[in-house]
């Protein structure tokens, strides 16, 4: 049940029988020279489209197309709300859904930078007596099938885009990762803001535009976008949607926590 395609009376009736809502959270950011800026929004939105098409039980809120992606600012078109900005948006959305009757929230997340914001909001919801789950699709997929793992803008995400909208991918722009040693020749860049010294990776937080010349980062995966395919993307998206449907039904049957009273929070630990 897509909330943006439902009337207010249909949503009212839904909350008379259910208390679970699914919220896709994406971003608008660089994913290499070959991928569209909406990569992290496209995958969650497609997975939720499949969930709705195959099941239709649960209320699905519109997917949020902006996220916390400060480290990718600098590549033209990247738009970031920041960690606090995204948290405020999600707090406003979930607070109003709570007032309508939502008590179980599932965030289908498409971008790693959103994790802090979603975690912060989820903890606040749990304190109010709700269950909030964060499903990071790019982490769920390789746990279902190890062949589906990948980095930022590599074969995994490129394959998903080819399955969703092949015209959005410019395969002629696929190139090697091309990480630049911006910190120094003796501290080569190795991944997401990391450099290596004597075999040890150390994080040096900085914007990716300083060192990721192509805009995609393998993050330790054998995940070159030249190995992408629409069939791989279709398998990943369908498999993740199947898993998510089962998870949603299971979560709906679990008992809600009691609101957390800080003055009595440890009583159940005492024996």
C-alpha positions in Angstrom: 0.0 0.0 0.0 1.8 3.1 -1.2 1.0 6.0 1.0 1.5 8.6 -1.8 -1.1 6.8 -3.9 -3.6 6.3 -1.1 -6.3 8.5 0.3 -6.3 9.7 3.9 -9.3 7.5 4.7 -7.4 4.5 3.3 -4.4 5.3 5.5 -6.7 5.8 8.5 -8.3 2.4 7.9 -4.8 0.8 7.5 -3.8 2.0 11.0 -7.0 0.6 12.4 -5.6 -2.9 11.6 -1.8 -2.4 11.3 0.9 -0.3 13.0 3.9 -1.0 10.6 5.2 1.5 8.1 8.2 1.2 5.7 10.3 4.2 4.8 12.8 4.2 2.0 15.8 6.4 2.6 18.2 7.2 -0.3 20.5 10.0 -1.3 21.6 12.1 -4.3 25.3 11.7 -4.8 28.2 10.7 -7.0 28.5 7.0 -7.8 31.2 7.1 -10.4 31.3 8.6 -13.8 29.0 5.9 -15.1 26.2 5.8 -12.6 23.3 8.2 -11.9 23.3 10.5 -8.9 20.1 8.8 -7.7 21.7 5.3 -7.3 21.1 5.0 -3.6 17.4 6.0 -4.0 16.7 3.8 -7.0 17.5 0.5 -5.3 15.4 1.0 -2.2 12.5 2.4 -4.3 12.6 -0.6 -6.6 12.8 -3.1 -3.8 9.7 -1.5 -2.2 7.9 -1.5 -5.6 8.5 -5.2 -5.7 7.3 -5.6 -2.1 4.1 -3.8 -2.9 3.5 -5.7 -6.2 4.1 -9.1 -4.6 2.5 -8.6 -1.2 0.7 -5.3 -0.7 0.1 -5.8 3.0 2.1 -2.9 4.5 2.1 0.9 4.3 5.0 2.2 2.3 5.9 5.8 2.7 7.5 7.8 -0.2 11.2 7.2 -0.5 13.3 10.1 0.7 15.7 11.1 -2.1 18.2 13.1 0.0 20.5 11.9 2.7 23.6 12.6 4.7 26.4 12.6 2.2 28.8 15.3 3.3 31.8 13.3 2.2 30.8 13.3 -1.4 30.0 17.0 -1.6 32.1 18.5 -4.4 31.0 16.2 -7.2 28.4 18.3 -9.1 24.8 17.3 -8.3 25.6 15.8 -4.9 23.1 17.2 -2.3 23.6 16.6 1.4 21.2 17.2 4.3 24.0 16.3 6.7 23.6 13.9 9.6 21.6 16.3 11.8 19.5 17.6 8.9 18.5 14.1 7.9 17.7 13.2 11.5 15.4 16.2 11.8 13.6 15.3 8.7 13.1 11.7 9.8 12.1 12.7 13.3 9.4 14.9 11.8 8.1 12.2 9.5 8.1 9.5 12.1 6.6 11.7 14.8 3.6 12.4 12.6 3.2 8.8 11.6 3.3 7.9 15.3 0.4 10.2 15.9 -1.6 8.4 13.2 -0.9 5.0 14.8 2.5 3.7 13.6 4.5 1.8 16.2 6.8 -0.3 14.0 9.1 1.5 11.6 11.3 -0.2 9.0 13.9 2.1 7.3 15.0 0.6 4.0 18.3 2.4 3.6 20.3 2.9 0.4 23.3 4.9 1.7 25.9 4.3 4.4 26.1 8.0 5.4 22.5 7.8 6.5 23.2 5.2 9.2 24.0 7.6 12.0 20.8 9.6 11.4 18.6 6.6 11.2 20.1 5.0 14.3 19.5 8.2 16.3 15.9 8.4 15.2 15.3 4.7 15.8 16.7 4.9 19.3 14.3 7.7 20.1 11.4 5.7 18.7 12.4 2.7 20.8 12.4 4.9 23.9 8.7 5.7 23.1 7.7 2.1 23.0 8.2 1.4 19.3 10.3 -1.0 17.2 12.4 0.6 14.6 14.6 -1.5 12.2 17.2 -0.3 9.8 17.6 -2.5 6.8 20.7 -1.5 4.8 20.0 -3.2 1.5 23.6 -3.3 0.3 24.6 -5.2 3.5 21.5 -7.5 3.5 22.0 -8.6 -0.1 25.5 -10.2 0.3 24.3 -12.0 3.5 21.6 -13.6 1.4 24.1 -14.4 -1.4 27.8 -13.6 -1.1 28.0 -12.9 -4.9 25.9 -9.8 -4.3 28.5 -7.9 -2.3 30.1 -4.7 -3.6 31.5 -1.3 -2.9 30.4 2.3 -3.8 29.4 2.5 -7.5 31.0 -0.8 -8.4 29.4 -3.9 -10.1 26.8 -4.4 -7.4 25.2 -1.0 -7.6 25.8 -0.6 -11.3 24.0 -3.9 -11.9 21.1 -2.8 -9.8 20.8 0.4 -11.9 21.0 -1.7 -15.1 18.1 -3.8 -13.9 16.0 -0.8 -12.9 16.8 1.8 -15.6 19.5 0.8 -18.1 19.3 4.2 -19.8 20.5 5.9 -16.5 23.9 4.1 -16.8 26.6 5.3 -19.1 28.8 2.2 -19.5 31.1 4.2 -21.9 32.3 6.1 -18.8 33.3 3.0 -16.8 37.0 3.3 -15.8 39.4 2.1 -13.1 39.0 3.2 -9.5 42.0 5.5 -9.9 42.6 6.5 -6.2 45.0 9.4 -5.8 47.6 9.5 -3.0 46.4 12.9 -1.8 47.8 12.5 1.7 51.2 11.6 0.5 53.1 9.0 -1.6 54.0 7.0 1.5 50.3 6.9 2.6 48.4 5.7 -0.4 44.6 5.9 -0.5 43.1 2.4 -0.1 39.3 2.9 0.2 36.6 5.1 1.8 38.8 7.8 3.3 41.4 5.3 4.4 45.2 5.3 3.7 47.7 2.5 4.3 50.9 2.5 6.3 52.9 -0.7 6.7 50.0 -2.9 5.8 47.6 -1.2 8.2 44.6 1.0 7.0 44.0 4.2 8.9 41.0 6.5 8.4 41.8 10.1 7.4 38.3 11.7 7.1 38.1 14.0 4.1 35.9 14.5 1.1 36.2 11.8 -1.6 36.7 14.4 -4.3 40.2 14.8 -3.0 41.2 11.2 -4.0 38.5 9.3 -5.8 39.2 10.4 -9.4 36.5 8.3 -10.9 34.0 8.7 -8.0 33.5 5.0 -7.4 35.3 3.1 -4.6 35.7 -0.7 -4.4 35.9 -0.7 -0.6 37.8 -4.0 -0.6 35.5 -5.8 -2.9 36.4 -7.4 -6.3 33.7 -5.2 -7.7 34.8 -3.5 -10.9 31.7 -2.0 -12.7 32.8 -3.5 -16.0 31.6 -6.8 -14.5 28.1 -5.5 -13.9 25.0 -6.9 -15.6 21.2 -6.4 -15.5 20.7 -10.0 -14.7 22.9 -9.8 -11.6 20.9 -6.7 -10.5 17.6 -8.4 -11.1 18.7 -11.3 -8.9 19.9 -9.0 -6.1 16.8 -6.8 -6.1 14.3 -9.7 -6.3 16.2 -11.7 -3.6 16.3 -8.8 -1.2 12.6 -8.0 -1.8 11.7 -11.6 -1.0 13.7 -11.5 2.2 12.2 -8.1 3.2 8.6 -9.4 2.8 9.3 -12.2 5.2 11.0 -9.8 7.7 8.1 -7.4 7.7 5.6 -10.2 8.5 7.8 -11.5 11.2 8.4 -8.0 12.7 4.6 -7.3 12.7 4.1 -10.4 15.0 6.7 -9.3 17.6 5.8 -7.7 20.9 6.3 -4.0 21.3 8.6 -2.8 24.0 7.3 -0.7 26.9 8.3 3.0 26.8 11.6 3.5 28.5 11.5 5.3 31.9 15.1 6.4 32.6 14.6 6.3 36.3 13.6 2.6 36.1 15.5 1.5 33.1 17.7 -1.1 34.8 15.0 -2.8 36.9 14.8 -5.9 34.7 18.6 -6.3 35.0 18.5 -6.7 38.7 18.2 -10.1 40.3 
